[in-house]
Amino acid sequence: MPVMPRNPALSDCSKAGNKSCCVSVKGVTMSLSQYQAIFEVSTRGRGLYEITQEVARQLKLSGLQQGVIHLLVRHTSASLLIQENADPDVRVDLESFLGRLCPDGDSLYIHTMEGPDDMPAHVRTALTTVNLSIPFAGGSMLLGTWQGIYLWEHRVHPHRRTIALHAVGSA
């Protein structure tokens, strides 16, 4: 395997004794730290559950001021979404739309062992996303005025959903 030439603009400054990652790009040195957490969200069944405050709480615990937060919901029948948090009708309309697009009990589905809502939940997740990346600065997420972070539960019955959070940035 060929060895890639080292970029002279990048240098490893870990020799400086910094326990976090330290990178120098074109003479500017920046120390990067990481923070990881796992938290649970209890749902009451299908719907959108705002988790913005919990993510903000985890960011505060990290002590980081600038960087990126990555979120991953560790399930195949729930998803993550950034959406309007001012008017609850938006969430109702989104659920109605996906309900029409992916109806429970459709005879199209073969995978029905876990109930008539299980395969539609997998399709809903495939059409949305299980991960998000959100930049932050000044210790706050750079979300828009009306944006909130949601866990979207696609199953009819209550579940406990696990979300992994990984923040990378500088203090």
N, C-alpha and C positions, 0 to 999 in steps of 0.2 A: 504494500500500500504506500503510495507516495506521501511524503510529508509536505504539508502546506507551508509556504514561507510565512514567517512571523510578520505581522503588520507592525511596522516601526511606530505607528501612531498609538498603538495599544501597548501597555506594559502592565505586568503583574506587580502590584505594590504590596503584596502580602508580607514581604520581608520587613515592612515597617512595624510589624507586631500587631496589626489590626486583626481582630478575630472575625470580623465580617469580611465580605469580599470587597476588595479595593481595586478600582479600575482607573487608569489614567488614559484619557483620550485627548490628544493634541494639547498636552500640558495641563489639562484640567483633571484633577483627581477627585473621585467621588467614592465614598464608602457605601456599600450596599449591605443591608441586613434583610433577614427573612423572618417572617412570623407565620406560624401555621396554627389553625384551630379547627375543631370539628364541633358543630352544634346541631341540635335536633329541632325540628318543627313538628308539632302535633297538629294534624289537620282534622277537620270534622267531616271530611269527604270532599268531593269535587268542588273546585273553586280556586280563586287566587288569594294567597295569604301574604301580606306585606311583611318583608323581613329587613327593610332598610335600617331600622333602628338597631337591630341585632348586628348587622354588618358594621354599622357606625361604631357600636360599642366594641366590637372586636378590633376595629382599626385603632380606636383610642388605646386599648390594651397593648397594642403592638408597639406603641411609642414612635411609630414611623410618621414622617411629615409629608414625604413626597414619594410617589411611586405608583404601583399598580396592584390592585387586589384581583385575584382570580377566585372564582367560586365554581364549585362542581356539586350538583345534586347527585348522590350516589344511588340512583334508582332508574329503572327503565320505564316507569309509568308516572313520572312527574318531571316537570321542567322548571327552568328559571327564565325570568322575563324582566326587562325594564319597560315600564309602562306608566301611563298617567296615573297619578295617585290623588287627583283632586275630585274627580267625578266618578262615583262608584258605578254609574251606568256603563262606563267603558268596560269594566270587568264583566258585567252582566252580558253585554253585547259580544265580547270576545268568547265567552263560554257558549252563548247561543250559536255563534258562527261555527265553532268547532263541533258542537253537538250536531249540527246539520251536516257538517263535512264528515264526521266520524261517529255515526250513530251506534249506540249500544245494541248488541244482539243482531247485528247485520249478518245475514246468511252467507255472506262472502267469507267470513272468518272461519278458519279451521281451528285455531288456537283458542279454545273456550273452556279449558279445564278449571281456570280460576274465576270463571263467571263471565257474563255477557259484556261487562265493562272492561275486561282486561285487555283484549286485543285492541279495541279502540283507544285505550290509554297508551299502549305502545305506539300506535300510529300518531296520536297527538304529540307524544314526546319526539318522535322522528321528525315531525313537521315544525317543531319549535327548537329548543336547545337545552342541553343539560349543563352548560357552562357559560360564564360571563366574565369579562375583564372590565374593570372600572378604574380609571386613573384617579389619583388623589393628590392634593397639594394643600399645604397648610394644615395637615391632619384631617382634612375633610374630603369626602368623595366629590368629584366634579360632575355630579348629576345636574340635569336641567331643573328649572324651577318646579315643574309639575311631574318630574320623574321619580318613581319609586322602584325598588327591587322586590320582585315577587317570586314566591314558590307557587307553581301552578300544579295543584293536585289533580290528576286525571282519573283517579279511581273514585267510585261512588261512596265507599265506606271510609271511615277514619283510618289514618296511617300515621306512623312516626317516620318522618323523612330526615335523612342525615345529609348535611351539607359540609363539604370540606372547603376551608378558606385558606388561601395562601397569599400573603402580601410580601412584596419585594420593593424595597425602597431605601431611602435615607432618612436619618433622624434629624 
